[in-house]
Amino acid sequence: MTRLSVNINKIATLRNARGGNLPDVQKAAVDIQRFGAQGITVHPRPDERHITRKDVELLRPLITTEFNIEGNPTPEFIELVLKHKPEQVTLVPDDPGQLTSDHGWDTVRHKDFLVDVIARFKEAGIRTSIFVDPDQKMVEAAKATGTDRIELYTENYASDFFKGKEMAIAPFIEAAKTAREVGLGLNAGHDLNLDNLKYFIRNIPWTDEVSIGHALICDALYYGLENTIQLYLRELRLD
């Protein structure tokens, strides 16, 4: 079964809107795991507009499933990850002020940089994943960086899903097949939700993990957090 890692950035965004500690990000992470999610994802950005460096420090001993820290591998980010040693680090080519992630790595152009960064994480025993668009060339080149996995950036799949789901999924299937052929693990994330998740997993059942934050937290406003996590886990089951 594909694992669900819940991105808790939006919980931190809500807390930061008023200051104080409501909602409690640490308690939310503990509860999300208790409700059945198999991982917690955070994406600390330089401006700390949601998850902060202090959050990462406080969350690390509370994560009993899998801790995934994602972000642009700046020197500060690399230092943060090496200090707290999550089970997985996901490298994303974000600009400093970017609202949200919107593209994958050019794994050909940035190969040398990625090789150096990934080697540092792997030496520390941290599994690496890199954000990649559904482009077979980029997936093939990702193998040469030394990464353990890729994470397919699924925004285009989500935005095109209701226009024609067969066409929307097609490039992702080909990219996922390429990843499997070259021996890379496969993650996926960005705008996956209760409408499009099951179809994605049915077509790419060897997906190791999905990272979902914004949609899941939005659904939790209506369904409650515990129930929402169960709804997402149900979508990941192929039976």
ZIURNOR-V244081 format. One line per field, one symbol per residue. ss: DSSP state (~ for helix, > for strand, _ for the rest). psi: psi as a letter, one per 40 degrees, with the letter a starting at -180 (. if undefined). A space follows every 10 residues. Layout:
ss: ???
psi: ???
This chain:
ss: __>>>>>_~~ ~~~~~~~~__ ____~~~~~~ ~~~~____>> >>________ __~~~~~~~~ ______>>>> >___~~~~~~ ~~~~___>>> >_________ __________ ~~~~~~~~~~ ~~~___>>>> >>___~~~~~ ~~~_____>> >>>_~~~~~~ ____~~~~~~ ~~~~~~~~~~ ~~__>>>>>_ ______~~~~ ~~~_____>> >>_~~~~~~~ ~~~_~~~~~~ ~~~~~~___
psi: hhihhhhedd dddddddeaa fhihdddddd ddddeeieih highidefec hidddddddd eehechhhhi ihgidddddd dddegidihh hhgiidehdi heiiigedde dddddddddd dddefhhiih hhighddddd dddeeeidii hhheddddde dedgdddddd dddddddddd defhihiiih eiaededddd dddgeehdii hhcddddddd ddeidddddd dddddehe.
